[in-house]
Amino acid sequence: MIAKTASLALLLFFTPIAATAATPEEAYLSLRNRATAKLRKLEAAGKAAGAAEAEERKTLKDLGEKMEAIIGPVSVPGFQKLGKYSIETLFEGVGADQLDGLAFTGDDEKSLLTVSTQGLAEAFLRARRKDWEKSEKPPQTLGEALASPFFYTLAVSPDAGVEKYADLPIAKPAAATLAAAILDLRSQDDAGGVLPDEIIVAVASEGRLYIASTPVKAKIESAPACEKIWTEHQAEAKKAMESYSASGLANEKDFAKYADLQAEGSAGFRRCFADHAKSTKFFATLTQEAQALADRMATAER
């Protein structure tokens, strides 16, 4: 009896304990990472055609189905109920490396809603930390990320940078753990003295992360003081560019001065706009729009 007990103890000691089963999110990320690494290796070798393209299409379909199972039904008033997988390609290029989730078009066909999970969003932040804009410290938490325009550029704006003009002071809905809203403009180049035309609202609720963008409805106006900041910098930047051209494009200091003046003018214009806007009627209206959108997402049916 003692011998049998000892044998059983030895058997249990040397029998490996079963590994904890991967969560659906972990299984999804593992599949996506393996497939992306394989396909980009083929792409680097000049073999991203034929069978590789067919494999990508199949993998995107599989990943989309897994994402639908992870997210579940989505019903946010103002947005269509059928979404599509947010990752458009596993090769390099526009539509790759975005926030993993499902994307839903607005009923107005201009707004867009991306739904992910807090776990996937945090994994996204860890994976993209090395890609963060050098002028900004990478966020350590999801809450910090939601205040950063660069997060939205990486997560939901593959073909244009998100320029933040002002934070919209919405109240966190009761059903949410995080909420943020910004007034912004998307631009492929420096936005300069152009006025914003969009609001982005993000809400974390019951494990999900909702990010919605929608065109502004209120009429936005600038202020003479802000226009002056931009035009003065533009005038100095023009002189620097003329000097650079006169040098036969040899004087790099002139070009650097031109670029710095453009960037300083844009940043100064946005700072001035943010200060001016807070006391305007349109800013209050935009905040109300953002609040209503946040409330709809926080209380979305599941």
N, C-alpha and C positions, 0 to 999 in steps of 0.2 A: 504494500500500500504506500509506504514511504517512497519506494523507488518510483512508482507510477506518478506520485505527486511531484517528485523531483524532475522526472522526465517532462511532465506537463509544464512545469515552471521554466525549464530550459527552452521548450518549444515556444512558449509565449515570449521569452526574452529575445529569441532570435527571429521571431516572426515580425517583419516590418509592419509598422502601424500604417494603415491606409492614409494617403495624403488627403488633406481637406479638399473637398471638391471645389473647383473654381466657380466663382459667381458668374452669372450671365454676362456682366460687364467685363470681368476678367477674361472670359472665354472669347468674347467679341474682340477685345483689344489684342489678345494673342493672335487671333486669326488675321486681323487687319494688319498688325505689325509684320507678321511673317509674309503675307501676300505682298505688302508694299515693298519690303526688302527684296523679295525675289524679283518682282516686276521691274524695280528700278535698277537692279543689277543687269537685267536683260536690256533695259533702256540704255544704260551706260555702255553696253557692248554693241549697241546699234541693232538690237534684235527685238525692238518693241513693236513688232508688226505680226500679222497673221495669227499664229497660235497664241502669242502673248496677249494680243488684243482680245481674243476670244476668252482667254482665261480671266482677263480683267473684267469683262462683262459678266461672266458667271460669278466671279467673286463679289463684285458690287451687288449683284442680285442677292447672294447669300447674306452679305453683310447688312443689306437693307432689311431683309426679313428678320435678322437677329435684332436689328435696332427697333423695328416695329414691336417685337415681343418685349424688349426692354422698356420702351416708352409706354406702350399701351395706347388705348384710345385717347385722342386729344380733341377737346371741344371748347374752343375759345371764341366767343361771339365776335364777329367781324372777320373771321378767318375760315377758310375752307377746312373741311374735316378730313380730307385725304391729303396726306403729305408725301414728300419724297425724301429719300436718303440724302443727307446734306453733303456727303462726300461725292464729288462728281468724277474724280479720276484717282487711280492709285499710282499713276505715273507722275512725274514732275509737271507742274504747270498750274494754271488758274483752275480753281475748284478742288485742288488737292490740299490736304493738311488742315482743313477747317475743323471747327468744333464738331465732334461726332453727335449726330442727332437726326431729327426729322424737320424738314422745312415746309411751311404752309404759306400759300399765297393768300393775301387779303381779299376780301370780297370786292374791294376797290381796284384790285389787280395792280396796286402800287405798293401796298404794305407787305411786309414779310415777317413771319414768325418762325423762329428756330426753337425747337424744344429738345433739350438734352437732360441729363441727370447731373446732380451735384458731383457724384463720383466721377463721371466722365469729364466734367468740366475741370475738376481738380487734377485729373490725370493729364488733360490737355495743357494746363498751366505748367505742370512739371516738365512735360515733353518740350514745350516751347520756350522755356526759361532762357535758354542760350540764344534764342532768336530775338530777344526783347530789344526794343529801341535803346540805343546807348545813352540817350539823354534822360532816361527814366529807369528807376530801380525796378527790377522785376517784382511783381506782387507776390507776397507770401501766402495770401489767403484769397479766396474767391471774392470776399467783400472788397478787398483792395482792388482786385481786377475789375470789378464792375464800375469803378470810378475812373478807369483808364481808357481813353479813346483807342489806344493801341491794342487793347484786348479785343475790342470790337473789329478793328482792322483784321487781326489774325483770325478771329473766330467766325465772323459772318460777312466780311467784306473782301472777297478775294481779288477783286479787280480795281479797288480804289481805297485810298487811305481815309480813315475817319478823323475829321478835324473837330475837336470839341470847342464850342463857343461859350457854353455855360452849363453848369449843373442846374437841373430843375428840381427844386426842393419838395419832392413828393413825400408823403407820409407812408411808412411801411404798412401795407395792409395787415390786418389782424392774422390772416392765415399764412402770411409769408415770414420767412426767416431773414431774407435779405431783399432789398429793393433799391433801385437807382434809376435815374433818368438824366439824359443829357440832350442838349440842343446842339445839332451838329450839321456838318456838310461833308459829303464824300467827294474826294478829288484825287485825280491821279498825279497832279502836281501841287505845288504850294497854292493854297486857296486864295492868298492875297487878301484884297479888301472886299471879297464877295460875301454876301449875307448868308446865314445858315438857312436850310430849307427842310430839315428833317428832325424828328425826335426819335431817340432810341431809349427803350424802357426795358429793364431787366428785373426779373423777380425769381427768387428761389422759394419754392413752396412744396412741402411734402416730398422732398427728395428730387424734385424736378427743377430744372433751370429753364426759364422762358426768356427769350430775347426777341423783342418786337421792334421793328422800325416802321415809321409811317410819315408821310409828308405832313408838314405843318399846315394847319388850316388858317391860323391867324395871320394877318398881314404884318410882316416884320419890317421895322424901320431902323435905319442907322442914326447916328448923331453927327453933327458937324465936327465935333472934336475928334471923333474916331476917323472920319474921312480925312481930316487934316494929318493925322499921324501916318496914315497910309500914303497919301499923296506926297508928303515930304520925304518919306523914305524912298518912294518910287523915283522922285527927282534925283536924289543922290545916287540911287542905284543906276539910273540911266547914265549919269556922268561917268561912273565907274566902268560901265559896259562900253561906252564910247572910247574911253582911254584904253581899255583892253583891246578893242578893235583896232585903234590907231597903232598899237604896238605890234600889229600883225599876229595877234593872239599869243604873244610871247610873254607878256607880263602877267604871270599867274596871280600876283598880289591884287591886281585890279579885279580879276575874276572872283577871287575869294572875297574881296570887299563887296562886290556886287551881290554875291550869294548871301553874305551875312546881312546886308541891308534889306534884301528881300525877306529873309527869315525874321529879322527884327521887326520889320514893318507889319508882317502878318501877325506875329505874336502880339505886338502892341495894339493892333486893330482889334484883335479878339479880346484882349484884356479890357480895353476901353469899352467894347461892346457889352461885355459881361457886366461891367459896373453900371453902364447906362441902362441896360435892359431891365435890371432888377426893379426899377421904379416905374416901368411902363405897363400899360394895360395889356399889351400883347403878351408880355412875359407871364402875367397872371393867367391869361387864357391858355397859353401853352402848358403851364404847370397843371391846370385843370385837365387838359387833354391827356397829359402823361399820367395823371393820377387815375383817371377813368380807365385807361389801358392797363395800368398796374393792377387795379382792383379786379378787372375782368380776368386777367391771367391768374391771379392768386386764388380766385374762387372758381376756376375752370372745372367743369364736370370731368370725371375720370372714368 
